[in-house]
Amino acid sequence: MALTGSLALTGCDALGDPPGPPASRTSPAAGGAALQAVEKLTVKGRAPRTGYDRDEFGSAWADTDRNGCGTRDDVLADQLADIARDSDGCKVLSGVLDPDPYTGTRITFERGRSKVDIDHLVALSDAWQKGAQQWSDGKRRAFANDPLNLVAADSSTNRRKGDGDTATWLPPNKAYRCTYVAGQVSVKSKYGLWVTSAEREAMRKVLSACPAEKLPTGGSPTEAPAR
């Protein structure tokens, strides 16, 4: 399920294709192409949060790919192991997140008693303050449901993240930080979101320590859906 126009790096599935099965997310992220993409991001100050509301990004977990299932269940099915579904084939009733990318631990998922959230790598509020408030409703809805920007993660850790960017929050699991930051760069590149100067420096710091890879030949890292 490759995404046209995004960066695709060997060893860094968050930068290109949507996040894969949990086991594939444990390998180090490739930093070289992401570092190049960081330099192409627009740098501005954070805009006011005025007018932000979750509803500005459409109803939560819409079926944007029209497969009959909501985005949340699509992500759970893709990123959890040993899943069980209900009779309609959509709702994920149980599964295992092993490892959780944010903490590196094993988490059992049970619907209704979930310790697993679906996190937006680039938080909706952060996006709102860095360009999304100028988008069409359709583009915001696509952003909120884009698998490139979604990861199953420990709920308590995700809530501590809040709307933090790279400058203010990183996963406690240091082994995942390359993949995490590279994923944020990919999302911001794809959608044309800007970064603050502190955010850019934090991205550089993390990615400069990651294994370097080359950019692929196809697609531009700055391509984005129509406004």
N, C-alpha and C positions, 0 to 999 in steps of 0.2 A: 504494500500500500504506500508506494513512494509518493512524495509530495513534490510536484513540479515547482522549481524555483527555489527550493530550500537547499541548504548545504547537506551533502551526504558524505560522511566520513567513516572509513574503516575503523572499528573499535569504538565508535561513538554514536550509538543508535539514536540518541536524543537529538542529534544534529543531522537531520535528513528524514529518514523514515520515522514514523511514530514509535514511541518507546515499545520495546519488544518484551518477550517473556522475562520474568524477574532474573533468571540466571544470566541472560545476555547483558543485563544492566550492571553487572559487577566488574566488567572489564574496564580498564582506564579509558577515559575519553581522549580523543585526539585534539590537541590544542592548536596546531599550526593554522588550519583554515579558519578556525574560530577567531584566532588573534587577528588574522587579516580582515575578517568581517567586522570586528570591533572597531577598527580604524575607519570603517565606512559609515558607522552609525552617527547620526546627527547628535550633537551635544547641546543641551539646553537646560535651563533650570526647570524644576518641577512646577507644573501649573497648579493652581488651586484645585482642591477637591470639589469645589462648588458644583452642584448639579448631579454628583455621582449617585447612582442607585443601581443595585444588581439588575433591576428590571430593564435598565438601559441596554443590557446585553441579551435581551430576549428571555423567554421562559427557560428555567434551568433544565439542562440535559435534554434539549430538543432532539428529535430524530432527523438530524441534518443530512445523513447519508441515505435516508429513506429505506432502511432495511427492516423497518418495523419495530426496532428497539431503540430506547433512549441512549444518549451518549454515555451516561454513567455506566449502564450495564454493558455497553460495548467495551468500555475501558476495563471494567472488572474482568470481563471474559478474556480480554487480550493479555492482561498483565498478572492475573492470578493463576495459580496452578490448582489442579484437582477440584475444578469447579463443579457445582451441581446447579441446574436450572429448574425453574418451575415448568409446569406443563405447557405454557405458551412458548417456551423456548427462548424467552428474552431475559426475564429476571434471574439474576445470579443469586442463588440462595446461600451458597457457602463456597469457600475456597481458601487458599493459603497464599499469602504474600511472603515469599521467601527468596531473597531477603527483602525487607522493606528498604527502599533506597535511602531514605532519610536517616534511619537509625542503624541499618545493617542487621536488624533482628528479624526473627520469624514471627509473623502475625497471622492468626487464624481469623478469617472473615466469616461472620454469620449475619445474615440479613436481619435487621431490626435491633441487633446488638453489635453494631459495627464499630471496630476500632480502626477502620480504613476509610480515609477520605480520598476523593479524586481532586487533586490539587491542580490549580493553574500555575505552571512554572512562572509565567509572568502574570501576577495577580491582576484581576480585573480593575481594581482601584488604581494600581500602579499604571496600567495601560491608559486609564481614563486621564490621568494627570500628565501623560506623555504622548498625547496625540489622539487617543480613541474618542475623546469627546467631539472631535471634528468629523468622525466617520458617519456613514449611513447606518441605519438600523441593521441592514443586512450584513454589513461587514462586521459590526460588533457581534452579531449572532454567530457568524462563522468563526470569529476569533474565540468566543467562549466555548465552542464545541469542537475546536480543531484538535485532533489527536496529538499533533506536534506539541501542543501546549498543555497536555494532560498527563498526570502521573498518579498512580495509586500509591498512597503513602500513609504512614502512621498518623492518625487523626490529631492526637495531642501535639505532636511535633508540628504538623501543618498549621494548627491554630496559633502556635507560638510564632510561626513565620508571619502570619497576618498578611499585610500587603507589602512586606519588605522586598527590596531589590537586592542585587548582589552586594551593594555597599553596606547594607544593614542586616542581612541574614544569609547564612550558609548552612547547609545540612550538617548536623553533628557527625554524620558518617563521612569522614574525610575522603574515603575511597570513591565516593560518588560526586565529589565537588566538581571535578573536571566535566563530567557528563552534565551535571546540573547547570553550570554556568554556560557551557557550550549550547545547551538547549535554550537558555534564555536569549543568547545571542542569535540563534537561529530564528526564534519566534520574532524578536524585535526587527531582525533583518527582513523577514518575510512580510511583516505588516507595516514596516516603515515607522516604527515607534522610536522615539529618541531616548537618550540616556543622559543622566547628569554627569558632570565631570568626575564626581566621587565614584559613581557607579562604573564609569569607564575604567578608572584606575583600578578598582577592585576586580573587574573582569580581567584586565591585563595581568594583574598579580597572580590570580588563580591559573589562568590559561598558560602563562609563561612557564609554569612548572609541569605542564601536561605533555604527553608524547605528541610530536608534530606529525601531521599528515598533509597531503596536498589537496587542493580543491579539485573536485571532479570537473570534467569538461563540460557537462550539460547544466544549463540553468544559471540564473543570476541570483546571488544571495539576497538581492534587494527587491526581487519581484514580489508583488503583493496582490491580493485580490482587488478587484475594482472597488472603488469607494461607493 
